[in-house]
Amino acid sequence: MNSIKVLIADDHALIREGLRKVLSLEPQIEVIGEAADGPQAVEMATNMDVDIILLDINLPTINGIAVCRTIKEKKPEIGVIALTIHDQEDYLFEMIRNGASAYLLKDISPDHLIRTILGVARGESFISPRLMARVFEEFSRLSTPENPGGSKDSRALTTRELQVLRLVARGETNRGIAEKLFISEKTVKNHMYSIFRKLSVTDRTQAALYAIKNKIVHI
């Protein structure tokens, strides 16, 4: 099995060193570089063979949000994990809008970080549980009585796609969805591609937030 190649982007050398030591304990993960500012992060992600970037928001010169947007435009296959001290929903929503697959706070445990990296490498998304409640509240507030049934795009989904989307919004993995719906993981992936296309989103987190906002999933 090929190792997951990780780039660490943080302006604090001590944080980078600590992350490298933590990740070295997982045989499936290989740290291939460290970036200390925004331009360096973009250059390294663009020119190196990177699978995942651990990205701080407070980077010098170019902040993490702009770095995320640029990297996803240049190499959309790279999984971006925001690793930050910021627990404000504004930062969370901006990172999601710009293509981040996960948003973690720096007080998470090493095991949690490793699990998230492995999950993002499999195409999964994750938001820190402490922030997920705020996401639910915000999208519940944005949903209005005039739009109780979702948008035109959501009505284009088949019954099976709606079932899959509801499970995605509740945090289920592809394997979990397959087990609950008695279908193969390959079929789940096919449904996911169709859902992304119909909703004009690029990843599971954006699809989940869409489902919450449009009350496809009731919270």
HELIX and SHEET records of a PDB file:
HELIX    1   1 ALA A   13  LEU A   23  1                                  11    
HELIX    2   2 GLY A   38  ASN A   47  1                                  10    
HELIX    3   3 GLY A   64  LYS A   74  1                                  11    
HELIX    4   4 GLU A   89  ARG A   97  1                                   9    
HELIX    5   5 PRO A  110  ALA A  121  1                                  12    
HELIX    6   6 PRO A  129  LEU A  142  1                                  14    
HELIX    7   7 LYS A  152  ARG A  155  1                                   4    
HELIX    8   8 THR A  159  ALA A  169  1                                  11    
HELIX    9   9 ASN A  174  LEU A  181  1                                   8    
HELIX   10  10 GLU A  185  LEU A  199  1                                  15    
HELIX   11  11 ARG A  204  LYS A  213  1                                  10    
SHEET    1   A 6 ILE A  29  ALA A  35  0                                        
SHEET    2   A 6 ILE A   4  ALA A   9  1                                        
SHEET    3   A 6 ILE A  52  LEU A  55  1                                        
SHEET    4   A 6 GLY A  79  THR A  84  1                                        
SHEET    5   A 6 ALA A 102  LEU A 105  1                                        
SHEET    6   A 6 PHE A 126  ILE A 127  1                                        
END                                                                             
